[in-house]
Every structure is written in C-alpha cells, then in structure tokens.
C-alpha cells in the first residue's frame, strides 16, 4: 500500500476521485498475496498491482464502476471463471478483491 501513496496524494491534490482494490483472499496459486493493492483514479490511471498484470484491465473497469456509483464490492477472478481466463488469469488459482472508493 505504501507504494500507492505518492500517486494517491497527487490525485487527491488534483481533486480526482480514487478507488482502491485490495487482494483480500486467494485460493490455490495466486499472482499476488492478500494485501496487494492497486489505486485507480477517475481517468483510469493506475498505481500498484493486484495480479502482476493478468487481470488489471478488468479490475480498472470494476474500480471505475465503483467510482461511478460510489459502491463497494468484492470481485472474484479464478481460473475456471470465463472472464478471468479471457483477461489472462491462468495461474490456476482464484483471487478475491475488495474494491472501494476513497473518501477524502
């Protein structure tokens, strides 16, 4: 999370809305451990990583939806999930992410 702070602080100064996605659980082989985080601003700019690149695009989409409707959600990507396979999560495991907008 510490590596996100410079970008998050910059976006806050610019008045941008920001969502944070965090790995909260994994099953089987996962690309990143629980605690890995990614910040996404309203323009789709990204800081950090929750999957080493394999599902980042789908996470950005989910984060932007959270910013649009100010919602919080848990999303899951797994090897058997067609969407996860389509975006590249082929490590054989499942990752669970909690995504929420930041409240300044």
VEXTORZA-45123 format. One record per atom (N, C-alpha, C): atom name; x, y, z; residue in one letter. Coordinates in steps of 0.001 Angstrom, whole numbers, always signed. Layout:
BEGIN
('CA',(X,Y,Z),'A')
...
***
This chain:
BEGIN
('N',(+820,-1195,+0),'X')
('CA',(+0,+0,+0),'X')
('C',(+868,+1265,+0),'X')
('N',(+2033,+1202,+644),'X')
('CA',(+2885,+2388,+735),'X')
('C',(+3294,+2910,-638),'X')
('N',(+3490,+2002,-1602),'X')
('CA',(+3923,+2442,-2929),'X')
('C',(+2832,+3224,-3660),'X')
('N',(+1588,+3117,-3214),'X')
('CA',(+484,+3847,-3840),'X')
('C',(+387,+5290,-3355),'X')
('N',(+900,+5565,-2165),'X')
('CA',(+676,+6864,-1516),'X')
('C',(+1082,+8074,-2350),'X')
('N',(+2250,+8081,-2999),'X')
('CA',(+2592,+9278,-3783),'X')
('C',(+1556,+9583,-4874),'X')
('N',(+1108,+8565,-5589),'X')
('CA',(+119,+8800,-6644),'X')
('C',(-1233,+9186,-6062),'X')
('N',(-1660,+8504,-5009),'X')
('CA',(-2951,+8811,-4387),'X')
('C',(-2945,+10241,-3852),'X')
('N',(-1864,+10654,-3213),'X')
('CA',(-1776,+12025,-2702),'X')
('C',(-1801,+13046,-3837),'X')
('N',(-1112,+12734,-4939),'X')
('CA',(-1115,+13627,-6106),'X')
('C',(-2531,+13750,-6666),'X')
('N',(-3216,+12610,-6808),'X')
('CA',(-4583,+12647,-7344),'X')
('C',(-5520,+13391,-6409),'X')
('N',(-5307,+13259,-5110),'X')
('CA',(-6133,+13988,-4145),'X')
('C',(-5938,+15491,-4328),'X')
('N',(-4681,+15928,-4454),'X')
('CA',(-4407,+17357,-4674),'X')
('C',(-5056,+17860,-5960),'X')
('N',(-5163,+16985,-6961),'X')
('CA',(-5783,+17353,-8239),'X')
('C',(-7309,+17274,-8197),'X')
('N',(-7857,+16817,-7066),'X')
('CA',(-9304,+16725,-6935),'X')
('C',(-9918,+15527,-7630),'X')
('N',(-9128,+14512,-7900),'X')
('CA',(-9602,+13314,-8604),'X')
('C',(-10248,+12329,-7630),'X')
('N',(-11255,+11633,-8109),'X')
('CA',(-11829,+10518,-7358),'X')
('C',(-10921,+9312,-7540),'X')
('N',(-10784,+8510,-6471),'X')
('CA',(-9876,+7357,-6494),'X')
('C',(-10565,+6160,-5841),'X')
('N',(-10371,+5002,-6453),'X')
('CA',(-10816,+3741,-5859),'X')
('C',(-9589,+2894,-5549),'X')
('N',(-9704,+2100,-4488),'X')
('CA',(-8635,+1187,-4097),'X')
('C',(-9158,-236,-4234),'X')
('N',(-8362,-1086,-4885),'X')
('CA',(-8653,-2520,-4982),'X')
('C',(-7591,-3248,-4182),'X')
('N',(-8029,-4158,-3294),'X')
('CA',(-7083,-4917,-2468),'X')
('C',(-7372,-6401,-2581),'X')
('N',(-6303,-7184,-2673),'X')
('CA',(-6454,-8637,-2603),'X')
('C',(-6787,-8970,-1156),'X')
('N',(-7940,-9622,-950),'X')
('CA',(-8336,-9981,+414),'X')
('C',(-8229,-11476,+671),'X')
('N',(-8137,-12271,-404),'X')
('CA',(-8002,-13721,-234),'X')
('C',(-7566,-14335,-1550),'X')
('N',(-6913,-15472,-1453),'X')
('CA',(-6554,-16261,-2635),'X')
('C',(-6874,-17720,-2352),'X')
('N',(-7141,-18444,-3405),'X')
('CA',(-7325,-19890,-3312),'X')
('C',(-6414,-20515,-4356),'X')
('N',(-5636,-21473,-3940),'X')
('CA',(-4690,-22079,-4867),'X')
('C',(-3570,-21108,-5179),'X')
('N',(-3053,-21210,-6375),'X')
('CA',(-1954,-20360,-6808),'X')
('C',(-2495,-18996,-7217),'X')
('N',(-1979,-17950,-6603),'X')
('CA',(-2394,-16591,-6937),'X')
('C',(-1202,-15755,-7321),'X')
('N',(-1396,-14789,-8199),'X')
('CA',(-269,-13970,-8643),'X')
('C',(+255,-13019,-7575),'X')
('N',(-609,-12558,-6666),'X')
('CA',(-196,-11654,-5589),'X')
('C',(-849,-12112,-4295),'X')
('N',(-214,-11843,-3186),'X')
('CA',(-712,-12247,-1877),'X')
('C',(-1748,-11262,-1348),'X')
('N',(-2579,-11688,-383),'X')
('CA',(-3500,-10752,+253),'X')
('C',(-2742,-9539,+783),'X')
('N',(-3363,-8387,+589),'X')
('CA',(-2730,-7127,+962),'X')
('C',(-2233,-6352,-239),'X')
('N',(-1974,-7037,-1354),'X')
('CA',(-1554,-6331,-2563),'X')
('C',(-2661,-5360,-2950),'X')
('N',(-2279,-4170,-3409),'X')
('CA',(-3275,-3142,-3681),'X')
('C',(-2984,-2396,-4971),'X')
('N',(-4054,-1817,-5495),'X')
('CA',(-3975,-1015,-6711),'X')
('C',(-4929,+167,-6543),'X')
('N',(-4492,+1343,-6945),'X')
('CA',(-5340,+2528,-6931),'X')
('C',(-5675,+2887,-8372),'X')
('N',(-6916,+3326,-8581),'X')
('CA',(-7376,+3729,-9910),'X')
('C',(-8074,+5071,-9757),'X')
('N',(-7678,+6055,-10576),'X')
('CA',(-8374,+7336,-10486),'X')
('C',(-9471,+7413,-11545),'X')
('N',(-10273,+8463,-11480),'X')
('CA',(-11436,+8604,-12355),'X')
('C',(-11079,+8627,-13837),'X')
('N',(-9815,+8923,-14171),'X')
('CA',(-9363,+8925,-15562),'X')
('C',(-8875,+7554,-16016),'X')
('N',(-8858,+6582,-15089),'X')
('CA',(-8361,+5251,-15422),'X')
('C',(-6870,+5093,-15226),'X')
('N',(-6218,+6092,-14634),'X')
('CA',(-4791,+5970,-14316),'X')
('C',(-4638,+4998,-13155),'X')
('N',(-3555,+4207,-13182),'X')
('CA',(-3373,+3117,-12232),'X')
('C',(-2045,+3250,-11507),'X')
('N',(-2063,+2887,-10232),'X')
('CA',(-846,+2779,-9427),'X')
('C',(-927,+1462,-8672),'X')
('N',(+138,+691,-8682),'X')
('CA',(+171,-586,-7981),'X')
('C',(-352,-1726,-8840),'X')
('N',(-492,-2897,-8212),'X')
('CA',(-904,-4091,-8937),'X')
('C',(-1541,-5089,-7979),'X')
('N',(-2585,-5757,-8453),'X')
('CA',(-3212,-6807,-7655),'X')
('C',(-3015,-8182,-8268),'X')
('N',(-2478,-8222,-9489),'X')
('CA',(-2341,-9524,-10137),'X')
('C',(-1099,-9657,-10995),'X')
('N',(-181,-8740,-10890),'X')
('CA',(+1000,-8832,-11731),'X')
('C',(+686,-8592,-13198),'X')
('N',(-481,-8048,-13489),'X')
('CA',(-836,-7694,-14855),'X')
('C',(-1921,-8529,-15490),'X')
('N',(-2209,-9715,-14945),'X')
('CA',(-3107,-10616,-15667),'X')
('C',(-4585,-10242,-15623),'X')
('N',(-5062,-9523,-14602),'X')
('CA',(-6467,-9099,-14586),'X')
('C',(-6611,-7597,-14338),'X')
('N',(-5529,-6851,-14453),'X')
('CA',(-5573,-5426,-14137),'X')
('C',(-6633,-4671,-14941),'X')
('N',(-6772,-4966,-16220),'X')
('CA',(-7761,-4274,-17054),'X')
('C',(-9173,-4457,-16533),'X')
('N',(-9510,-5668,-16141),'X')
('CA',(-10843,-5944,-15601),'X')
('C',(-11019,-5261,-14248),'X')
('N',(-9965,-5174,-13451),'X')
('CA',(-10046,-4515,-12146),'X')
('C',(-10255,-3013,-12342),'X')
('N',(-9586,-2421,-13316),'X')
('CA',(-9796,-998,-13608),'X')
('C',(-11263,-755,-13956),'X')
('N',(-11836,-1616,-14782),'X')
('CA',(-13247,-1500,-15154),'X')
('C',(-14141,-1547,-13912),'X')
('N',(-13898,-2502,-13035),'X')
('CA',(-14688,-2631,-11803),'X')
('C',(-14497,-1414,-10895),'X')
('N',(-13267,-923,-10795),'X')
('CA',(-12986,+243,-9948),'X')
('C',(-13695,+1485,-10473),'X')
('N',(-13709,+1663,-11783),'X')
('CA',(-14399,+2815,-12362),'X')
('C',(-15900,+2732,-12113),'X')
('N',(-16452,+1522,-12142),'X')
('CA',(-17871,+1361,-11804),'X')
('C',(-18128,+1760,-10348),'X')
('N',(-17230,+1364,-9453),'X')
('CA',(-17371,+1744,-8039),'X')
('C',(-17332,+3258,-7875),'X')
('N',(-16470,+3922,-8643),'X')
('CA',(-16410,+5378,-8569),'X')
('C',(-17692,+6007,-9100),'X')
('N',(-18235,+5444,-10174),'X')
('CA',(-19465,+5984,-10769),'X')
('C',(-20648,+5906,-9822),'X')
('N',(-20810,+4758,-9160),'X')
('CA',(-21998,+4603,-8311),'X')
('C',(-21677,+4623,-6815),'X')
('N',(-20419,+4975,-6470),'X')
('CA',(-19984,+5086,-5077),'X')
('C',(-20254,+3802,-4285),'X')
('N',(-20064,+2671,-4948),'X')
('CA',(-20324,+1380,-4304),'X')
('C',(-19030,+730,-3840),'X')
('N',(-19179,-278,-3000),'X')
('CA',(-18081,-1137,-2565),'X')
('C',(-18464,-2550,-2969),'X')
('N',(-17475,-3334,-3369),'X')
('CA',(-17812,-4693,-3766),'X')
('C',(-16619,-5618,-3660),'X')
('N',(-16957,-6897,-3586),'X')
('CA',(-15948,-7946,-3682),'X')
('C',(-16105,-8574,-5052),'X')
('N',(-14988,-8692,-5762),'X')
('CA',(-14988,-9355,-7065),'X')
('C',(-14009,-10514,-7006),'X')
('N',(-14313,-11535,-7767),'X')
('CA',(-13507,-12749,-7770),'X')
('C',(-13097,-13088,-9192),'X')
('N',(-11840,-13420,-9355),'X')
('CA',(-11328,-13908,-10629),'X')
('C',(-10660,-15244,-10373),'X')
('N',(-11039,-16236,-11153),'X')
('CA',(-10458,-17555,-10981),'X')
('C',(-10234,-18236,-12302),'X')
('N',(-9429,-19258,-12283),'X')
('CA',(-9080,-19976,-13500),'X')
('C',(-10306,-20520,-14220),'X')
('N',(-11306,-20991,-13468),'X')
('CA',(-12481,-21564,-14105),'X')
('C',(-13489,-20500,-14534),'X')
('N',(-13265,-19267,-14132),'X')
('CA',(-14151,-18173,-14499),'X')
('C',(-13821,-17725,-15917),'X')
('N',(-14792,-17798,-16828),'X')
('CA',(-14547,-17465,-18229),'X')
('C',(-13975,-16062,-18398),'X')
('N',(-14497,-15102,-17618),'X')
('CA',(-13997,-13731,-17721),'X')
('C',(-12545,-13656,-17281),'X')
('N',(-12201,-14331,-16204),'X')
('CA',(-10821,-14306,-15725),'X')
('C',(-9891,-14936,-16754),'X')
('N',(-10306,-16041,-17361),'X')
('CA',(-9467,-16662,-18376),'X')
('C',(-9296,-15715,-19558),'X')
('N',(-10381,-15032,-19938),'X')
('CA',(-10326,-14107,-21067),'X')
('C',(-9346,-12971,-20816),'X')
('N',(-9233,-12512,-19561),'X')
('CA',(-8313,-11425,-19264),'X')
('C',(-6943,-11926,-18848),'X')
('N',(-6762,-13243,-18754),'X')
('CA',(-5423,-13773,-18582),'X')
('C',(-5061,-14379,-17251),'X')
('N',(-6007,-14629,-16340),'X')
('CA',(-5659,-15244,-15059),'X')
('C',(-5564,-16749,-15259),'X')
('N',(-4397,-17181,-15676),'X')
('CA',(-4196,-18594,-15993),'X')
('C',(-3284,-19283,-14985),'X')
('N',(-3098,-18697,-13819),'X')
('CA',(-2185,-19264,-12825),'X')
('C',(-2798,-20451,-12093),'X')
('N',(-4070,-20726,-12349),'X')
('CA',(-4690,-21887,-11744),'X')
('C',(-5371,-21624,-10425),'X')
('N',(-5312,-20403,-9918),'X')
('CA',(-5924,-20082,-8640),'X')
('C',(-7062,-19097,-8780),'X')
('N',(-7510,-18627,-7638),'X')
('CA',(-8597,-17655,-7578),'X')
('C',(-8161,-16515,-6673),'X')
('N',(-8466,-15279,-7082),'X')
('CA',(-8199,-14128,-6224),'X')
('C',(-9515,-13409,-5930),'X')
('N',(-9642,-12941,-4698),'X')
('CA',(-10803,-12180,-4261),'X')
('C',(-10318,-10768,-3942),'X')
('N',(-10976,-9775,-4522),'X')
('CA',(-10591,-8383,-4340),'X')
('C',(-11727,-7603,-3697),'X')
('N',(-11378,-6690,-2822),'X')
('CA',(-12340,-5732,-2278),'X')
('C',(-12022,-4403,-2916),'X')
('N',(-13029,-3801,-3553),'X')
('CA',(-12839,-2521,-4244),'X')
('C',(-13766,-1488,-3624),'X')
('N',(-13199,-319,-3311),'X')
('CA',(-13993,+747,-2720),'X')
('C',(-13450,+2107,-3115),'X')
('N',(-14350,+3093,-3223),'X')
('CA',(-13881,+4463,-3456),'X')
('C',(-13279,+5013,-2175),'X')
('N',(-12262,+5847,-2324),'X')
('CA',(-11687,+6532,-1166),'X')
('C',(-12547,+7740,-831),'X')
('N',(-12755,+7985,+434),'X')
('CA',(-13420,+9191,+899),'X')
('C',(-12357,+10110,+1438),'X')
('N',(-12209,+11268,+854),'X')
('CA',(-11178,+12199,+1301),'X')
('C',(-11612,+12779,+2609),'X')
***
